[in-house]
Amino acid sequence: MKQPLTLDQLRTIEERNLKYHDAMTLLREVKRLRAIVVTAARVMPRWGMADDETVEMVEGLSNILDAEPCVTEAEFDRLQAGRDEISQGRNARPRR
């Protein structure tokens, strides 16, 4: 995996690509994902605590992550693979 880009590097890329809509869309997505990473980094040190604020933070982060397209797509793929496995198992059983 390559080294992550710093905020300064992202800003430089943005300045070079202001007129390119697709590039700006990708940079906005990177900004959004960076915000999620920052949130996760703030929650993780408190993970074992059970105070109301931490529970609220963890639930908020969980909701954010659950709504991420890559998470919902991975969950769909996992469920589909399970269905396929079950279906294949039924087809493999000898009939009576």
N, C-alpha and C positions, 0 to 999 in steps of 0.2 A: 504494500500500500504506500502511496506517495505521502510526503509530508503535507499536513494541512496548510491551507493558505491563511496568512494573517489578515487582519482587518485592513492594514495598509496595502497589502497585495491586492485584496479584493477591490479596494477603492481605486487603485491604479488601473485594474482591468475595467472597472466601471467607466472611468474617465476616457479610456480608449474606445469604448463601445456605446457611448450615449445614443448614437443614431441607429443602433441595431436593436430592434424590438425584442427579438428572441434572446439575445444576450442579456438584455436588461431583465427579462422575465426569469431567466435562469439565476441571475444575481439576486433577484428578490426571493427566490426559493432558497438560495443559499443563506440569505439573511434570516429567513424564517426558521430554517433548520438550525442555524447557529443559536438562535434564541431558545430553541428547545434544549439544545446541549447545555447552555448556560443554566437553564432551569433545572435540568437533571443534576448538574454539578452542585447546585445549591441544595438540592434535596438529599443527595446521597450521603453526605456526612451525618445527616439527622435520621437516617433510615431506621435505626434501632430504637429511636425515641417514640414514646406513645402519647406525647402531649397533643392537644387539639390542633395546634398550629401545624405540627409536622404531619398529622393525619390528613389535614386539609391540603397541605402541599403535595403529599404523595398521591392523594386522590386526583388533584388537579393535573399533576404530571401524567398519571395513568390515563386520564381522559384525553389529554393531548396526544399521547402516544397511540392510544386505541383508535383515534381518528386519522392517524397518518395513513396515506394510501399504501405505503409499503407494508404496513402492519396488517391492514385489512386484506390486501392482496395475498400476503403470506398465509393468513388464516384461511382464506378461501382455498388456496392451493393445498394446505394441510388437510382441510376437510374433504376436498375433492380426492386427494390421494387416499384418504381413509375409506371413502365410498368405493373407489376403484378396487382397493384391496379386498373389501368385503364382497364386492361383486365378483371378483376373480375367485375368491374362496368358495362362493356358492356354486360357481360354474365348475370348479375343480372337484367338488364332491360327487361321488358315484351316485347315480340315481337308483332308486329301489323299484 
